[in-house]
């Protein structure tokens, strides 16, 4: 007969996991991981750490971790100091208004990755589990996706998106 783990084992695993995440956050919060904005000095070690955080945030948010990692790679190449010509900031390329609405600092990679994963989960649910529509919303905004659906219908909606957004979806979804 097979015995089940006592509840204390499960609780211990949860506590150890939370402690590990706290330690990881403490390491990331050090100044070593927050160089000057506008500089591109992200090391491969930092990128690997950010990828691990992105994967865990995606899992926690209930979205596909591989797709989320591709998305963040497309957004900033995992550079927490990225600044786009349109004003998108940080590793997840949040516009300042979006970051403020979410209550996150777009320059803090830990906050930004968690916020981006949660936002993608929200968009995915908003569009009945369509990750393509969630990506389009993240990239072009909800108005652009609603317009595309209205103008071109459910089947051809992508044809009514800006070219940049269509390329964005294709690059992430493959």
C-alpha positions in Angstrom: 0.0 0.0 0.0 1.3 3.4 -1.0 1.6 6.1 1.7 0.8 9.8 1.0 3.1 12.6 2.0 2.2 14.1 5.2 0.9 17.7 4.9 4.0 19.0 6.6 6.1 17.8 3.6 3.9 19.8 1.2 4.0 22.9 3.4 7.8 22.6 3.7 8.1 22.4 -0.1 6.0 25.6 -0.5 8.0 27.4 2.2 11.3 26.4 0.6 10.1 27.5 -2.8 9.1 30.9 -1.5 12.4 31.3 0.3 14.3 30.4 -2.9 12.2 33.1 -4.8 12.9 35.6 -2.1 16.7 35.0 -2.3 16.5 35.2 -6.1 14.7 38.6 -5.8 17.3 39.8 -3.3 20.1 39.0 -5.7 18.3 40.7 -8.6 17.5 43.7 -6.5 21.2 44.4 -6.0 22.7 47.2 -7.9 24.7 44.7 -10.0 21.5 43.8 -11.8 20.3 47.3 -12.3 22.8 49.2 -14.4 22.1 52.7 -15.8 19.1 52.9 -18.0 19.8 53.3 -21.7 22.9 51.2 -21.4 23.1 47.7 -22.8 25.3 45.8 -20.4 23.2 42.7 -19.7 25.4 39.6 -19.3 24.5 36.1 -20.5 24.4 35.1 -16.8 21.8 37.9 -16.2 19.8 36.9 -19.3 19.7 33.2 -18.1 18.4 34.4 -14.7 15.8 36.6 -16.3 14.7 33.7 -18.6 14.3 31.5 -15.5 12.2 34.2 -13.8 10.1 34.7 -16.9 9.4 31.0 -17.2 8.3 30.8 -13.5 6.1 33.9 -13.8 4.5 32.4 -16.9 3.8 29.2 -15.1 2.4 31.1 -12.1 0.1 33.1 -14.4 -1.0 30.0 -16.3 0.4 30.9 -19.7 2.8 28.9 -21.9 6.3 29.6 -20.6 8.1 28.9 -23.9 5.9 31.5 -25.7 6.3 34.0 -22.9 10.1 33.7 -23.1 10.0 34.2 -26.9 7.8 37.2 -26.3 10.1 38.9 -23.9 13.1 38.0 -26.1 11.3 39.7 -29.0 10.4 42.7 -26.8 13.8 43.5 -25.4 16.2 40.5 -25.8 15.9 40.3 -22.0 17.6 43.7 -21.6 16.1 45.4 -18.5 17.4 48.8 -19.7 15.8 48.7 -23.2 14.1 51.9 -24.3 12.2 51.9 -27.6 11.8 54.9 -29.9 8.1 54.9 -29.0 8.9 55.2 -25.3 8.4 51.6 -24.2 10.6 50.8 -21.2 12.4 47.9 -19.7 12.6 44.2 -20.2 8.9 43.8 -20.9 8.7 47.1 -22.9 5.8 48.7 -21.0 4.6 52.1 -22.0 4.8 54.3 -18.9 1.0 54.6 -18.7 0.5 50.8 -18.7 3.2 50.3 -16.1 1.6 53.0 -13.9 -1.8 51.4 -14.4 -0.4 48.0 -13.3 1.5 49.6 -10.4 4.9 48.4 -11.5 8.3 49.9 -12.2 9.0 48.9 -15.8 12.8 49.3 -15.1 12.7 46.6 -12.4 12.9 43.3 -14.4 11.4 41.2 -11.6 8.3 43.5 -11.3 8.1 43.9 -15.1 8.2 40.2 -15.9 5.6 39.3 -13.3 3.4 42.2 -14.6 3.8 41.1 -18.2 2.9 37.5 -17.4 -0.2 38.6 -15.5 -1.2 41.0 -18.2 -0.8 38.2 -20.9 -2.9 35.9 -18.8 -5.6 38.6 -18.6 -5.5 39.2 -22.3 -5.6 35.4 -23.0 -8.7 35.0 -20.9 -10.2 38.2 -22.4 -10.0 36.5 -25.9 -11.2 33.0 -24.8 -7.7 31.5 -24.6 -6.5 32.9 -28.0 -2.8 33.5 -27.3 -2.4 35.1 -30.8 -5.0 37.7 -29.9 -3.4 38.2 -26.5 -0.1 38.9 -28.2 -1.7 41.3 -30.7 -3.3 43.2 -27.7 0.1 43.4 -25.9 1.8 44.7 -29.0 -0.9 47.0 -30.6 -3.4 47.5 -27.8 -7.0 46.3 -27.3 -8.4 48.9 -29.7 -6.4 47.6 -32.6 -7.5 44.0 -32.0 -11.2 45.0 -31.5 -11.0 47.0 -34.8 -9.4 44.0 -36.6 -12.1 41.7 -35.4 -14.8 44.1 -36.4 -13.3 45.0 -39.8 -12.1 41.5 -40.9 -14.0 39.1 -38.8 -13.0 36.2 -36.6 -11.3 34.2 -39.4 -9.2 37.0 -41.1 -8.7 39.4 -38.2 -4.9 39.2 -38.4 -5.1 40.8 -41.9 -6.4 44.0 -40.4 -3.6 44.4 -37.9 -0.6 46.6 -38.5 2.3 44.7 -40.3 4.5 45.1 -37.3 1.9 43.3 -35.1 1.5 40.5 -37.6 5.2 40.0 -37.7 5.3 40.1 -33.9 2.7 37.3 -33.6 4.4 35.2 -36.3 7.9 35.5 -34.7 6.6 34.4 -31.3 4.1 31.7 -32.3 6.4 30.4 -35.1 
